[in-house]
Structure formats: C-alpha cells, structure tokens
Amino acid sequence: MKLQNYSFLAQVVGPHFEALCRDYAPDAGESVFGQLPAEIGAGVVPDPVDTGQVDVVALAAQEPGKPRRILSLGEARWGEVMDRP
C-alpha cells in the first residue's frame, strides 16, 4: 500500500499541485514578483552535472532589443512548507 500511495502522490497530487501554483502565479502580482508577470510556465534548466526541473517560471514582458527577464524560478512541494528564500 505504501508504494501505491507514493505513486499517487508523485504522479497525480504533485503535478496537480504544480499546476495550481502556476495558476496562482499571475494573481500573485507585483508583491511577489516585483512586477506583473507576462508569462507563466514550467521548464528544465540544463546543467552538465544535474539538470533540474522548474515547476513555476515567471517571465517579464519582452522588451525590444533586450533578453527576456526571469522574474522567478520556483519549486512546488506538496506537503512541505517553503518560503521565498
């Protein structure tokens, strides 16, 4: 039973919670990101040693002639209290 519970948490609850966090992000606004995010998503950060998944990515609006700014990279953890740092 314990393995089935872990699979349910990892394959159903975890991804659903990550999606809820992405849904919340646009409404969090300037108080969280310093400005309103123009785009919210998820992604992978390639690293030669350890490639990591990012559950919530908040991007600023594209400014002509400038690289796109990342406002926030976030990890969503079901059942674990996390804060901004």
Helices and strands as residue ranges (DSSP letters): H 2-8, I 9-13, H 14-28, H 30-33, E 39-45, E 52-59, E 70-74
